[in-house]
Amino acid sequence: MKPARFDYLRATSAAEALETLHQAGGDARILAGGQSLLPMLNMRLARPSVVIDIMHVPEWQQVTESGGALRIGAGVRQIAIERRSGLRQPLLTAVLPWVGHAQTRSRGTVCGSIAHADPSAELPLIMVALQGTVHLRSRRRRRAVSAEAFFTGMMVTARADDEMIEAISIPAVRSGTGTAFREIARRHGDFAIVGCAAVADATTVRLAVAGVADRPSARQFPADPAAWDDALDAFAWDLEARDDLHASARYRRELVRRIGRQVMQEAMQCRA
């Protein structure tokens, strides 16, 4: 199929992009890597009046590390983070090879995956696991939203119509903290049937799960493995899994219990 007609703006400044977004509001779409948006346009699942290309705005191509956090601009491609040397983000480093394929990572952006908010996607999962922050900007204001508050439902977020994600930030993993990630998918590069990420310190383990609920979810567990079985069972049920073409709700709950325990144990063992 071909997309419905739309106007195209190749923005060269943040002000130009934000002014157009302010004028069009919910009838505009931001184009960065295009790996999610273009298929939606072609299938006419999205029918914007204007598409705003932000890949020529210099300030949104920046990656900075300061104050113990990694900040990634809206135009930064996934492959740039995957190939970045000296990255103090072991969980992000572990996850990126599982995000789609090399071809899609060479075009897709980190912030684009966050904006798309697929509940099975790996990057939203990592944002919730590491308690990252989404930085939103409109013509009138800037605001920061925690990852857990940003994802509100199936491909639904807290972003207002006149806002766009200008960056995301992820806190650096502190000394004495361990991380782990694992997912089950039909094939490497597919969206996860269930994905689990864990962050462990001396007293607690934070487990985040994707692919089960309508958004990635996380819960804190005590560091004592003896307390995990009942807590994991309760977490698996609270996610309210449903049957679909890929897996049954029962299968997903069992994966949360088994993979969840495995990544929690691995994160505890990897504490530096």
C-alpha positions in Angstrom: 0.0 0.0 0.0 0.9 3.7 -0.3 0.5 6.3 2.4 -2.2 8.9 2.3 -1.1 12.4 1.2 0.8 14.4 3.7 3.1 17.5 3.7 6.8 16.9 4.5 9.0 19.3 6.4 12.8 18.8 6.6 13.5 20.7 9.7 16.9 22.3 10.1 16.4 23.7 13.6 14.6 22.8 16.8 12.5 26.0 16.6 11.3 25.1 13.1 10.3 21.6 14.0 8.6 22.6 17.3 6.7 25.5 15.6 5.3 23.1 13.0 4.4 20.6 15.7 2.7 23.3 17.7 0.6 24.3 14.6 -0.4 20.8 13.5 -0.6 19.1 17.0 -2.1 15.6 16.7 -2.1 15.8 12.9 1.7 15.8 12.8 4.2 12.9 13.1 7.9 13.1 13.9 10.2 11.2 11.4 13.6 10.1 12.7 14.7 6.6 11.7 11.3 5.7 10.3 11.5 2.0 11.1 8.1 2.2 12.9 6.5 5.2 11.3 7.0 4.3 7.6 5.2 0.9 7.8 2.4 2.6 9.7 2.1 5.2 7.0 2.1 2.6 4.2 -0.6 0.6 5.9 -2.5 3.8 6.6 -2.5 3.1 10.3 -1.2 6.6 10.6 -2.6 9.4 8.4 -0.8 12.6 9.4 -1.3 15.9 7.7 2.4 16.7 8.0 5.6 14.6 8.7 8.4 16.5 10.4 11.9 15.1 9.6 14.2 15.9 12.5 17.3 14.2 11.3 18.9 17.4 10.2 18.7 19.2 13.5 22.2 19.3 15.0 21.3 19.6 18.6 19.3 16.4 18.5 22.3 14.3 17.2 24.2 14.6 20.5 25.2 11.9 23.0 26.5 13.2 26.3 27.5 11.7 29.6 27.4 14.0 32.6 26.2 13.8 36.2 26.3 10.0 36.1 23.8 9.8 33.3 23.8 9.0 29.6 21.7 11.4 27.5 20.8 10.4 24.0 19.3 12.9 21.6 16.2 12.3 19.4 18.2 11.8 16.2 20.8 9.4 17.5 20.6 6.0 15.7 20.7 2.8 17.7 23.9 1.6 15.9 25.7 4.7 17.1 25.1 3.7 20.7 25.8 0.0 20.0 29.3 1.0 18.6 30.1 3.7 21.2 33.2 2.8 23.1 33.5 3.2 26.9 29.8 3.0 27.4 29.2 2.6 31.2 25.8 1.0 30.6 26.2 -2.8 30.6 22.5 -3.5 30.4 22.0 -1.2 27.4 25.1 -2.8 25.8 23.6 -6.3 26.4 20.2 -5.4 24.9 21.1 -3.5 21.7 22.1 -6.5 19.7 18.6 -7.9 20.3 16.8 -4.8 19.0 15.6 -5.8 15.5 18.5 -6.5 13.1 21.7 -4.7 12.0 19.8 -3.2 9.1 17.1 -1.6 11.2 19.5 -0.5 14.0 21.5 1.4 11.3 18.4 3.5 10.6 16.3 3.3 13.7 16.8 5.8 16.6 16.8 5.1 20.3 14.2 7.8 21.0 12.0 6.5 18.2 11.7 3.2 19.8 10.7 4.8 23.1 8.2 7.0 21.3 6.6 4.0 19.5 6.1 2.4 22.9 5.6 -1.2 21.8 5.1 -3.2 25.0 7.3 -6.0 23.6 10.2 -3.8 22.6 13.6 -4.0 24.4 14.5 -0.3 24.7 11.3 0.7 26.6 12.0 -2.4 28.9 15.5 -1.1 29.7 14.3 2.4 30.3 11.9 1.0 33.0 14.5 -1.4 34.4 17.1 1.4 34.8 14.5 4.0 35.9 15.4 6.3 33.0 13.9 9.7 32.1 12.1 10.9 28.9 12.7 14.5 28.1 9.8 16.1 26.3 9.7 19.5 24.5 7.1 21.7 22.9 7.3 25.2 21.6 6.2 26.5 25.1 8.0 24.2 27.6 10.3 21.4 28.5 9.5 18.6 31.0 11.0 15.4 32.2 8.9 12.3 32.8 10.1 9.0 34.4 10.0 6.0 32.1 7.4 4.3 34.3 5.0 7.3 34.1 5.7 7.8 30.4 4.4 4.5 29.1 0.7 4.5 29.8 -0.7 1.7 27.6 -0.4 -0.2 24.3 1.6 2.2 22.2 0.2 5.0 24.3 2.4 7.5 26.2 2.2 10.6 28.4 3.4 12.8 25.5 1.0 15.6 24.6 0.1 16.3 20.9 2.3 19.4 20.7 5.3 17.6 22.4 8.1 15.4 21.0 10.8 13.4 22.7 14.0 15.5 22.4 16.2 13.1 24.4 16.2 10.3 26.9 18.6 9.9 29.8 19.7 6.7 31.6 21.5 6.7 34.9 24.9 5.1 35.0 25.1 1.7 36.8 26.7 2.3 40.2 29.6 0.3 41.6 28.3 -2.8 43.4 25.3 -3.1 41.0 24.7 -6.1 38.7 22.5 -6.3 35.6 21.2 -9.0 33.4 18.8 -9.4 30.4 17.1 -12.3 28.6 14.2 -12.7 26.2 12.3 -15.4 24.4 11.2 -14.7 20.8 10.3 -16.8 17.8 13.5 -15.6 16.1 16.4 -13.4 16.9 15.3 -9.8 16.1 11.6 -10.4 16.6 9.7 -8.7 19.3 9.9 -10.6 22.6 7.2 -13.0 23.7 8.6 -12.2 27.1 11.7 -10.1 27.9 13.2 -9.7 31.4 15.8 -7.3 32.7 17.1 -7.2 36.3 19.2 -4.7 38.3 20.5 -5.9 41.6 22.3 -4.2 44.5 23.2 -5.5 48.0 19.6 -5.4 49.3 17.1 -5.5 46.4 16.6 -6.7 42.9 14.5 -4.7 40.4 12.9 -6.9 37.7 11.3 -5.4 34.6 9.2 -7.4 32.2 8.1 -6.7 28.6 5.8 -8.6 26.3 3.1 -9.5 28.9 1.2 -6.4 29.9 0.3 -3.5 27.7 3.4 -1.7 28.8 6.8 -2.7 30.4 6.4 -3.1 34.2 8.8 -3.4 37.0 8.8 -4.6 40.6 11.3 -4.6 43.5 12.3 -7.9 45.2 14.4 -8.6 48.2 17.9 -9.8 47.5 17.2 -13.2 49.2 16.3 -15.8 46.6 14.3 -17.8 49.1 11.6 -15.0 48.9 11.4 -15.0 45.1 9.0 -17.8 44.2 5.8 -16.5 45.7 6.7 -12.9 44.8 7.4 -13.8 41.1 4.2 -15.8 41.0 2.2 -12.8 42.2 4.0 -10.5 39.7 3.3 -12.8 36.9 -0.5 -12.8 37.7 -0.6 -9.1 38.3 0.6 -8.5 34.7 -2.7 -9.9 33.4 -1.3 -11.8 30.4 -3.7 -12.7 27.6 -3.7 -15.4 25.0 -2.7 -14.3 21.5 -1.3 -15.8 18.2 2.2 -16.1 19.6 1.7 -17.6 23.1 -0.8 -18.4 25.7 -1.2 -16.4 28.9 -0.2 -19.4 30.9 3.0 -19.8 28.9 3.9 -16.1 29.4 3.3 -16.3 33.2 5.6 -19.4 33.3 8.3 -17.5 31.4 8.1 -14.6 33.9 8.6 -17.0 36.7 11.5 -18.9 35.1 13.3 -16.2 33.2 12.7 -13.7 35.9 14.4 -15.9 38.4 17.3 -16.6 36.0 18.0 -12.9 35.3 17.7 -12.0 38.9 20.2 -14.6 39.9 22.5 -13.5 37.1 22.3 -9.9 38.1 23.1 -10.8 41.7 26.2 -12.8 40.5 27.4 -10.0 38.3 27.5 -7.4 41.1 30.9 -5.7 40.8 
